[in-house]
Amino acid sequence: MIQIITLCLHEIRRVFKNRRSWLVMFLMPVLFTMIFGGLASGGTSKVPLAVVDLDRSQLSSWVTQELKADETLDLQPMGEEAALEALRKKRIAGILQFPSGYGAALASGAQADLTFRHGPDLAIAKVIQLTAEDVSARAAVQVQAAQTWNRLGGGAAWEERFDELAVAQASSQRITVEEKTVTPSGFVKRLDNKSERSIGFTIMFVMISLLSVTGTMLEARKTGVWYRLLAAPASKLQILTGYLLAFFLIGWIQFAVLMELSSLLFGVVWGDWLGQIVLVSALLLCVVGLGLFIAGLVKTQEQQGAIGTIVIISTCMLGGVYWPLDIVSDTMQQIANFVPQKWAMEGFARLLAGGGTLADIGPQVGVLLAFAAVFLLAGVTRVKYE
């Protein structure tokens, strides 16, 4: 046991003595989160959206007015070409488009879908789309009510009845309710873009750092340290356990510091502490196993760094670190199930946005542990002791 602890502490001191390690492990994740998460702007500014109304009907106008009442949206009427140009130049976050025949479809009881286009960096795209669909569904219900009123009462056309219902709805006294989601861990904050990007870049840079750190076994082999360890009064199992424990603790130190920095600088609330511990530990075991496996496939630390970086960046793209998975195709969402980042992001989203506990992230932890078991088994069998 003493041999394991001694080797573990030696590796931890060696890593943190290198000042360049601090740059990659702590400074870069914070900078990337600020740049790509839009954290420097602060505040709760509205999301600018263009409204392209190709239908120009009574119903499309009503839906637009209802959406304008949403305090999180800034709707700007535009032509189709102007809206596409504004989206390309990132002056707006997305485009809500009413297709021609939208009002007629609602009036006939047919499906009338709004088109929502947006860039890959809009984290709340799904929320906006669901909000627009909800208002459109309310318009369809109100149309049916107006038509029923017209058939029963006669006289005015259903369009006039629709306006009367809208006026009555707007002028009626409503009971207002302040909505708050309460869980065993307290009040829940919605997972916004800054929180999502903070989680993503924390995961990515921890993985990059750990893959680099696991390459020290290759460096030890090159410098002869590995063979001196084998000649020391310690078994092969103790040596390997010492290295693996060091890698795991280094990852935890980095993750804990980044979590604290994101909380202090950006106000990110990471949720249930027990869930955090289990989820982070499962992810770190997975990354340590992956690093060990790659180290067994290459000959030098430089090769491990190059291959590891390619693997991490590409799988981060697939796993929803850079952008929400809601915006990619169904095929890509299915492929994402085979990378650990997807399950880690999903687990943290449940802890942060859903106010979940350890019981709520059981499936995500289970999948990460399965990844870890496969990677560790493959990595351990690749370790060369000669």
For each residue, the residues with C-beta under 8 A, 3 or more apart:
1: 4 5
2: 5 6
3: 6 7 232 233 234 238 239 242
4: 1 7 8 238 241 242 245
5: 1 2 8 9 242
6: 2 3 9 10 242
7: 3 4 10 11 229 234 238 239 242 243 246
8: 4 5 11 12 242 243 245 246 249
9: 5 6 12 13 246
10: 6 7 13 14 246
11: 7 8 14 15 213 216 242 243 246 247 250
12: 8 9 15 16 246 249 250 253
13: 9 10 16 17
14: 10 11 17 18 216
15: 11 12 18 21 213 216 250
16: 12 13 21 22 250 253
17: 13 14
18: 14 15 21 22
19: 22 23
20: 23 24
21: 15 16 18 24 25 209
22: 16 18 19 25 26 27
23: 19 20 26 27 28
24: 20 21 27 28 205 208 209 212
25: 21 22 28 29 205 206 209 254 257
26: 22 23 29 30 254 257 258 261
27: 22 23 24 30 31
28: 23 24 25 31 32 205
29: 25 26 32 33 201 202 204 205 258
30: 26 27 33 34 258 261 262 265
31: 27 28 34 35
32: 28 29 35 36 197 201 205
33: 29 30 36 37 39 194 197 198 201 202 262 266
34: 30 31 37 39 40
35: 31 32
36: 32 33 121 197 201 322
37: 33 34 193 194 196 197 198 201 266
38: 41 193 194
39: 33 34 42 194 197 198 265 266
40: 34
41: 38 45
42: 39
43:
44: 72
45: 41
46: 71 72 73 74
47: 72 73 74 93 94 122 124 128
48: 74 76 91 92 93
49: 73 74 75 76 92 93 94 95 96 128
50: 75 76 77 78 82 83 86 87 92 94 95 96
51: 64 67 75 76 77 78 95 96 97 98
52: 78 79 80 83 95 96 97 98
53: 56 60 61 64 77 97 98
54: 80 97 98 99 100 102
55: 59 60 98 99 100 101 102 103
56: 53 60 61
57: 60 61 98 102 103 104
58: 61 62 103 159 162 163
59: 55 62 63 102 103 106 107 139 143 162
60: 53 55 56 57 63 64 98 102 103
61: 53 56 57 58 64 65
62: 58 59 65 66 139 162 166
63: 59 60 66 67 98 114 132 135 136 139
64: 51 53 60 61 67 68 75 77 98
65: 61 62 68 69
66: 62 63 69 135 138 139
67: 51 63 64 70 73 75 96 131 132 135
68: 64 65 73 75
69: 65 66
70: 67 73 131
71: 46
72: 44 46 47
73: 46 47 49 67 68 70 128 131
74: 46 47 48 49
75: 49 50 51 64 67 68 96
76: 48 49 50 51 92
77: 50 51 53 64
78: 50 51 52 82 83 86 95
79: 52 82 83
80: 52 54 83 84 97
81: 84 85
82: 50 78 79 85 86
83: 50 52 78 79 80 86 87 92 95 97
84: 80 81 87 88 95
85: 81 82 88 89
86: 50 78 82 83 89 91 92
87: 50 83 84 90 91 92 94 95 117 118 119
88: 84 85
89: 85 86
90: 87 119
91: 48 86 87
92: 48 49 50 76 83 86 87 95
93: 47 48 49 118 119 122
94: 47 49 50 87 116 117 118 119 122 125 128
95: 49 50 51 52 78 83 84 87 92 115 116 117 118
96: 49 50 51 52 67 75 114 115 116 132
97: 51 52 53 54 80 83 114 115 116 117
98: 51 52 53 54 55 57 60 63 64 102 114
99: 54 55 102 112 113 114 115
100: 54 55
101: 55 104 105 112
102: 54 55 57 59 60 98 99 105 106 112 114
103: 55 57 58 59 60 106 107 112
104: 57 101 107 108
105: 101 102 108 110 111 112
106: 59 102 103 109 110 112 136 139 140 143
107: 59 103 104 143 147 158
108: 104 105
109: 106 140 144
110: 105 106
111: 105
112: 99 101 102 103 105 106 136 140
113: 99 133 136
114: 63 96 97 98 99 102 132 133 136
115: 95 96 97 99
116: 94 95 96 97 125 128 129 132
117: 87 94 95 97
118: 87 93 94 95 122 125 128 327
119: 87 90 93 94 122
120: 322 323 327
121: 36 193 323
122: 47 93 94 118 119 125 128 193 324 327
123: 191 192 193 196 197 324
124: 47 127 128 192 193
125: 94 116 118 122 128 129 324 326 327
126: 129 130 324 326
127: 124 130 131
128: 47 49 73 94 116 118 122 124 125 131 132
129: 116 125 126 132 133
130: 126 127 133 134
131: 67 70 73 127 128 134 135
132: 63 67 96 114 116 128 129 135 136
133: 113 114 129 130 136 137
134: 130 131 137 138
135: 63 66 67 131 132 138 139
136: 63 106 112 113 114 132 133 139 140
137: 133 134 140 141
138: 66 134 135 141 142
139: 59 62 63 66 106 135 136 142 143
140: 106 109 112 136 137 143 144
141: 137 138 144 145
142: 138 139 145 146 162 165 166 169
143: 59 106 107 139 140 146 147 158 162
144: 109 140 141 147 148
145: 141 142 148 149 161 165
146: 142 143 149 150 158 159 161 162 164 165
147: 107 143 144 150 151 158 161
148: 144 145 151 152
149: 145 146 152 153 158 161 165
150: 146 147 153 154 155 156 157 158 161
151: 147 148 154
152: 148 149
153: 149 150 161
154: 150 151
155: 150
156: 150 160 161 164
157: 150 160 161
158: 107 143 146 147 149 150 161 162
159: 58 146 162 163
160: 156 157 163 164
161: 145 146 147 149 150 153 156 157 158 164 165
162: 58 59 62 142 143 146 158 159 165 166
163: 58 159 160 166 167
164: 146 156 160 161 167 168
165: 142 145 146 149 161 162 168 169
166: 62 142 162 163 169 170
167: 163 164 170 171
168: 164 165 171 172
169: 142 165 166 172
170: 166 167
171: 167 168
172: 168 169
173:
174:
175:
176:
177:
178:
179:
180: 187 188
181: 187 188 355
182: 186 187 188 355
183: 186 187 188 354 355 356 357
184: 272 355 357
185: 271 272 355 356 357
186: 182 183 355
187: 180 181 182 183 355
188: 180 181 182 183 353 354 355
189: 195 269 352 353
190: 353
191: 123 195 196 349 352 353
192: 123 124 195 196
193: 37 38 121 122 123 124 196 197
194: 33 37 38 39 197 198 266 267 268
195: 189 191 192 198 199 266 268 269 352 353
196: 37 123 191 192 193 199 200 324 345 349
197: 32 33 36 37 39 123 193 194 200 201
198: 33 37 39 194 195 201 202 262 266 268
199: 195 196 202 203 268 345 348 349 352
200: 196 197 203 204 316 320 321 322 341 345
201: 29 32 33 36 37 197 198 204 205 321
202: 29 33 198 199 205 206 255 258 259 262
203: 199 200 206 207 283 316 321 341 344 345
204: 29 200 201 207 208 312 313 316 321 341
205: 24 25 28 29 32 201 202 208 209 254 258
206: 25 202 203 209 210 251 254 255 258 283 284 287
207: 203 204 210 211 287 290 312 316 341
208: 24 204 205 211 212 308 309 312
209: 21 24 25 205 206 212 213 250 251 254
210: 206 207 213 214 247 250 251 284 287 288 291
211: 207 208 214 215 287 290 291 294 304 305 308 309 311 312
212: 24 208 209 215 301 304 305 308
213: 11 15 209 210 216 246 247 250 291
214: 210 211 217 247 288 291 292 294 295 304
215: 211 212 218 219 291 295 301 304 305 308
216: 11 14 15 213 219 220 243 301
217: 214 220 221 226 243 292 295 383
218: 215 221 222 295 298 299 300 301 304
219: 215 216 222 223 225 301
220: 216 217 223 225 226 229
221: 217 218 224 225 226 227 384
222: 218 219 300 301
223: 219 220 226
224: 221 227 228
225: 219 220 221 228 229
226: 217 220 221 223 229 230
227: 221 224 230 231
228: 224 225 231 232
229: 7 220 225 226 232 234 239
230: 226 227 236 239 385
231: 227 228
232: 3 228 229
233: 3
234: 3 7 229 238 239 242
235: 238 239
236: 230 239 240 385
237: 240 241
238: 3 4 7 234 235 241 242
239: 3 7 229 230 234 235 236 242 243
240: 236 237 243 244 380 383
241: 4 237 238 244 245
242: 3 4 5 6 7 8 11 234 238 239 245 246
243: 7 8 11 216 217 239 240 246 247
244: 240 241 247 248 288 292
245: 4 8 241 242 248 249
246: 7 8 9 10 11 12 213 242 243 249 250
247: 11 210 213 214 243 244 250 251 288 291
248: 244 245 251 252 281 284 285 288
249: 8 12 245 246 252 253
250: 11 12 15 16 209 210 213 246 247 253 254
251: 206 209 210 247 248 254 255 284 287 288
252: 248 249 255 256 280 281 284
253: 12 16 249 250 256 257
254: 25 26 205 206 209 250 251 257 258
255: 202 206 251 252 258 259 280 284
256: 252 253 259 260
257: 25 26 253 254 260 261
258: 26 29 30 202 205 206 254 255 261 262
259: 202 255 256 262 263 268 270 276
260: 256 257 263 264
261: 26 30 257 258 264 265
262: 30 33 198 202 258 259 265 266 268 270
263: 259 260 266 267 268 269 270
264: 260 261
265: 30 39 261 262
266: 33 37 39 194 195 198 262 263
267: 194 263
268: 194 195 198 199 259 262 263 352
269: 189 195 263 352
270: 259 262 263 276 348 351 352
271: 185 275 276 348 351 352 355 356
272: 184 185 275 276 351 355 356 357 358
273: 276 277
274: 277 278 357 358
275: 271 272 278 279 347 351 356 357 358 360 361
276: 259 270 271 272 273 279 280 351
277: 273 274 280 281
278: 274 275 281 282 358 361 365
279: 275 276 282 283 344 347 348 351 361 364 365 368
280: 252 255 276 277 283 284
281: 248 252 277 278 284 285
282: 278 279 285 286 365 368 369 372
283: 203 206 279 280 286 287 340 344 368
284: 206 210 248 251 252 255 280 281 287 288
285: 248 281 282 288 289 368 369 372 376
286: 282 283 289 290 340 368 369 371 372 375
287: 206 207 210 211 251 283 284 290 291 340
288: 210 214 244 247 248 251 284 285 291 292 372 375 376
289: 285 286 292 293 371 372 373 374 375 376 377 378 379
290: 207 211 286 287 293 294 311 340 375 379
291: 210 211 213 214 215 247 287 288 294 295 304 308 379
292: 214 217 244 288 289 295 296 375 376 379 380 382 383
293: 289 290 296 297 375 378 379 382
294: 211 214 290 291 297 298 304 307 308 311
295: 214 215 217 218 291 292 298 304 379 382
296: 292 293 378 379 381 382 383 384
297: 293 294 307 382
298: 218 294 295 303 304 307
299: 218 303
300: 218 222 303 304
301: 212 215 216 218 219 222 304 305
302: 305 306
303: 298 299 300 306 307
304: 211 212 214 215 218 291 294 295 298 300 301 307 308
305: 211 212 215 301 302 308 309
306: 302 303 309 310
307: 294 297 298 303 304 310 311
308: 208 211 212 215 291 294 304 305 311 312
309: 208 211 305 306 312 313
310: 306 307 313 314
311: 211 290 294 307 308 314 315
312: 204 207 208 211 308 309 315 316
313: 204 309 310 316 317
314: 310 311 317 318
315: 311 312 318 319 339 340 341
316: 200 203 204 207 312 313 319 321 322 341
317: 313 314 321 322
318: 314 315 332 335 336 339 341 342
319: 315 316 325 336 339 340 341 342 344 345
320: 200 323 324 325 336 341 342 345
321: 200 201 203 204 316 317 341 345
322: 36 120 200 316 317
323: 120 121 320 327 328
324: 122 123 125 126 196 320 327
325: 319 320 328 332 333 336 342
326: 125 126
327: 118 120 122 125 323 324
328: 323 325 332 333 336
329: 332 333
330: 333 334
331: 334 335
332: 318 325 328 329 335 336
333: 325 328 329 330 336 337
334: 330 331 337
335: 318 331 332 338 339
336: 318 319 320 325 328 332 333 339 342
337: 333 334 342
338: 335
339: 315 318 319 335 336 342
340: 283 286 287 290 315 319 343 344 367 368 371
341: 200 203 204 207 315 316 318 319 320 321 344 345
342: 318 319 320 325 336 337 339 345 346
343: 340 346 347 364 367 368 371
344: 203 279 283 319 340 341 347 348 364 368
345: 196 199 200 203 319 320 321 341 342 348 349
346: 342 343 349 350 364
347: 275 279 343 344 350 351 361 364 365 368
348: 199 270 271 279 344 345 351 352
349: 191 196 199 345 346 352 353 354
350: 346 347 353 354 356 360 361 364
351: 270 271 272 275 276 279 347 348 354 355 356 357 360 361
352: 189 191 195 199 268 269 270 271 348 349
353: 188 189 190 191 195 349 350
354: 183 188 349 350 351 360
355: 181 182 183 184 185 186 187 188 271 272 351
356: 183 185 271 272 275 350 351 359 360 361
357: 183 184 185 272 274 275 351 360 361
358: 272 274 275 278 361 362 365
359: 356 362
360: 275 350 351 354 356 357
361: 275 278 279 347 350 351 356 357 358 364 365
362: 358 359 365 366
363: 366 367
364: 279 343 344 346 347 350 361 367 368
365: 278 279 282 347 358 361 362 368 369
366: 362 363 369 370
367: 340 343 363 364 370 371
368: 279 282 283 285 286 340 343 344 347 364 365 371 372
369: 282 285 286 365 366 372 373
370: 366 367 373 374
371: 286 289 340 343 367 368 374 375
372: 282 285 286 288 289 368 369 375 376
373: 289 369 370 376 377
374: 289 370 371 377 378
375: 286 288 289 290 292 293 371 372 378 379
376: 285 288 289 292 372 373 379 380
377: 289 373 374 380 381
378: 289 293 296 374 375 381 382
379: 289 290 291 292 293 295 296 375 376 382 383
380: 240 292 376 377 383
381: 296 377 378
382: 292 293 295 296 297 378 379
383: 217 240 292 296 379 380
384: 221 296
385: 230 236
386:
